[in-house]
Amino acid sequence: MILMLVLMFAVFYFFIIRPENKRKKKTEEMRSSLSIGDEIVTIGGITGKIVQVTEDTITFETGEDRVRIQTKKWAVSTTAKMEAAEAEAKGKKRK
């Protein structure tokens, strides 16, 4: 009985907990390495180019009208670099 519980915990750890922690760590690294000029997408779906970075906020421009929006770093979902790396990784897996 105890062996089954240990086995079930190991399955949960390797298939649920560990991948989620890796994903969180990767996202946190991406957010801490944001720099001016990076193309980003927010969690709300707004895209733009970073023009200013502070410790916990970023300011980015959207489109040709040059509207500037200031938001917290945690609101950044992905960057163009991150999306390109994921697409490349998926392409390698398919081959």
C-alpha positions in Angstrom: 0.0 0.0 0.0 2.8 2.4 0.9 4.6 1.5 -2.2 1.6 2.5 -4.3 1.4 5.9 -2.5 5.1 6.5 -3.1 4.8 5.5 -6.8 1.7 7.8 -7.3 3.6 10.7 -5.7 6.6 10.1 -8.0 4.3 10.1 -11.0 2.7 13.3 -10.0 6.1 14.9 -9.3 7.6 14.0 -12.7 4.6 14.6 -14.8 2.9 17.6 -13.1 5.0 19.4 -10.5 8.4 19.3 -12.1 7.4 20.5 -15.6 5.4 23.4 -14.0 8.3 24.5 -12.0 10.5 24.5 -15.1 8.0 26.6 -17.0 7.8 29.1 -14.1 11.6 29.4 -13.9 11.9 29.9 -17.6 9.2 32.6 -17.6 10.8 34.4 -14.6 14.2 34.4 -16.4 12.6 35.8 -19.5 10.9 38.6 -17.5 14.1 39.5 -15.7 16.1 39.7 -19.0 13.7 42.1 -20.7 15.6 44.9 -22.5 14.9 47.9 -24.6 13.9 47.0 -28.2 12.4 43.6 -27.3 9.1 42.7 -28.9 6.6 41.5 -26.3 3.1 40.2 -25.9 1.2 40.9 -22.6 -1.1 38.5 -20.9 -4.0 40.6 -22.3 -2.7 40.1 -25.9 -1.3 43.6 -26.4 1.9 43.6 -28.5 4.6 46.2 -28.7 8.3 47.2 -28.5 9.9 48.0 -25.1 11.2 51.6 -24.8 11.9 51.7 -21.0 12.7 49.1 -18.3 12.7 49.7 -14.6 13.1 47.2 -11.7 9.4 46.0 -11.8 7.8 47.9 -14.6 8.2 48.3 -18.4 7.0 50.9 -20.9 6.3 49.8 -24.4 5.0 51.3 -27.7 2.2 49.8 -29.7 2.0 50.1 -33.4 2.8 53.1 -35.7 0.8 55.6 -33.6 3.5 55.3 -30.9 1.1 54.9 -27.9 3.1 54.2 -24.8 1.8 51.8 -22.2 3.3 51.2 -18.8 2.8 47.8 -17.2 4.3 45.5 -14.5 6.8 42.9 -15.7 4.6 40.1 -14.5 2.1 41.0 -17.2 4.5 40.1 -20.0 3.5 36.7 -21.5 6.1 36.1 -24.2 8.8 37.8 -26.2 9.5 37.4 -29.9 12.8 35.7 -29.0 11.0 33.2 -26.7 8.4 32.4 -29.4 11.1 31.9 -32.0 13.0 29.5 -29.7 9.8 27.5 -29.0 9.0 27.3 -32.7 12.5 26.1 -33.4 12.4 23.5 -30.6 9.1 22.2 -31.9 10.5 21.9 -35.4 13.5 19.9 -34.2 11.2 17.5 -32.2 9.1 16.8 -35.4 12.2 15.8 -37.4 
